Amino acid sequence: MVDFFFLIPVAIGLGLAGLGAFLWTLEYGQYDDLDGAPERILFQDDDGPR
């Protein structure tokens, strides 16, 4: 029973850390251009030497 008093705050802290990391990625535009990278790979100009 004493273990629960230790594990519950740890679980809440880890959840808040994950939520904070997700909100940080939203703030800095991590998910703004979801189609750009796949299109750059598929439709890349091959002007340079191989």
Backbone as CSV, one residue per row, in Angstrom:
resi,resn,N_x,N_y,N_z,CA_x,CA_y,CA_z,C_x,C_y,C_z
1,MET,0.819,-1.189,0.000,0.000,0.000,0.000,0.869,1.260,0.000
2,VAL,2.006,1.191,0.663,2.893,2.345,0.731,3.486,2.629,-0.648
3,ASP,3.638,1.574,-1.466,4.202,1.754,-2.809,3.321,2.639,-3.679
4,PHE,2.003,2.579,-3.471,1.105,3.405,-4.271,1.325,4.887,-4.009
5,PHE,1.672,5.233,-2.807,1.920,6.637,-2.488,3.187,7.152,-3.173
6,PHE,4.036,6.243,-3.600,5.228,6.614,-4.350,4.960,6.579,-5.863
7,LEU,4.222,5.571,-6.327,4.034,5.380,-7.761,3.049,6.365,-8.373
8,ILE,2.031,6.765,-7.654,1.036,7.684,-8.201,1.655,9.040,-8.543
9,PRO,2.426,9.684,-7.668,3.050,10.950,-8.075,4.053,10.788,-9.219
10,VAL,4.754,9.661,-9.257,5.686,9.417,-10.356,4.922,9.313,-11.672
11,ALA,3.808,8.591,-11.689,3.005,8.446,-12.901,2.418,9.788,-13.328
12,ILE,1.939,10.565,-12.400,1.398,11.885,-12.733,2.498,12.790,-13.267
13,GLY,3.674,12.735,-12.672,4.798,13.545,-13.151,5.219,13.169,-14.557
14,LEU,5.283,11.874,-14.849,5.643,11.438,-16.196,4.579,11.827,-17.217
15,GLY,3.326,11.739,-16.825,2.244,12.168,-17.715,2.314,13.652,-18.008
16,LEU,2.590,14.463,-16.996,2.715,15.902,-17.200,3.945,16.236,-18.046
17,ALA,5.014,15.476,-17.877,6.210,15.693,-18.697,5.916,15.374,-20.168
18,GLY,5.189,14.298,-20.424,4.806,13.954,-21.796,3.884,14.988,-22.409
19,LEU,2.928,15.467,-21.624,2.024,16.510,-22.105,2.795,17.801,-22.395
20,GLY,3.734,18.134,-21.536,4.549,19.318,-21.752,5.392,19.206,-23.013
21,ALA,5.953,18.028,-23.261,6.752,17.824,-24.475,5.880,17.939,-25.719
22,PHE,4.671,17.405,-25.668,3.755,17.507,-26.801,3.356,18.953,-27.061
23,LEU,3.042,19.698,-26.014,2.673,21.097,-26.181,3.854,21.926,-26.686
24,TRP,5.070,21.567,-26.283,6.261,22.259,-26.767,6.436,22.053,-28.271
25,THR,6.189,20.814,-28.747,6.303,20.554,-30.182,5.230,21.295,-30.959
26,LEU,4.043,21.435,-30.389,3.004,22.224,-31.051,3.398,23.687,-31.142
27,GLU,3.987,24.216,-30.089,4.368,25.626,-30.041,5.430,25.962,-31.083
28,TYR,6.370,25.055,-31.318,7.470,25.329,-32.225,7.246,24.788,-33.633
29,GLY,6.007,24.428,-33.987,5.655,24.101,-35.367,6.144,22.767,-35.871
30,GLN,6.247,21.770,-35.020,6.725,20.460,-35.440,5.765,19.812,-36.442
31,TYR,4.482,20.090,-36.337,3.468,19.419,-37.153,2.888,20.332,-38.225
32,ASP,3.549,21.416,-38.580,2.991,22.364,-39.541,3.000,21.837,-40.968
33,ASP,4.064,21.198,-41.396,4.209,20.756,-42.780,4.295,19.235,-42.817
34,LEU,3.146,18.571,-42.794,3.145,17.106,-42.776,3.320,16.503,-44.170
35,ASP,2.998,17.250,-45.218,3.095,16.713,-46.573,4.375,17.124,-47.283
36,GLY,5.138,18.031,-46.722,6.317,18.552,-47.412,7.418,17.531,-47.598
37,ALA,7.787,16.812,-46.567,8.892,15.854,-46.662,8.578,14.686,-47.597
38,PRO,7.394,14.074,-47.521,7.120,12.988,-48.474,7.105,13.471,-49.927
39,GLU,6.595,14.666,-50.163,6.575,15.169,-51.533,7.978,15.516,-52.015
40,ARG,8.832,16.003,-51.146,10.205,16.306,-51.556,10.971,15.033,-51.914
41,ILE,10.666,13.941,-51.236,11.347,12.678,-51.548,10.870,12.131,-52.890
42,LEU,9.558,12.164,-53.119,9.011,11.572,-54.333,9.225,12.424,-55.565
43,PHE,9.121,13.746,-55.438,9.169,14.633,-56.581,10.396,15.529,-56.526
44,GLN,11.544,14.924,-56.367,12.787,15.666,-56.238,13.378,15.913,-57.629
45,ASP,13.873,17.129,-57.850,14.518,17.441,-59.133,15.900,16.797,-59.161
46,ASP,16.182,16.116,-60.231,17.480,15.443,-60.387,18.363,16.225,-61.356
47,ASP,18.733,17.432,-61.005,19.559,18.248,-61.861,21.052,17.988,-61.674
48,GLY,21.442,17.456,-60.533,22.856,17.264,-60.234,23.415,15.975,-60.815
49,PRO,24.758,15.832,-60.773,25.391,14.606,-61.268,25.147,13.429,-60.329
50,ARG,25.186,12.255,-60.884,24.977,11.050,-60.076,26.260,10.359,-59.801
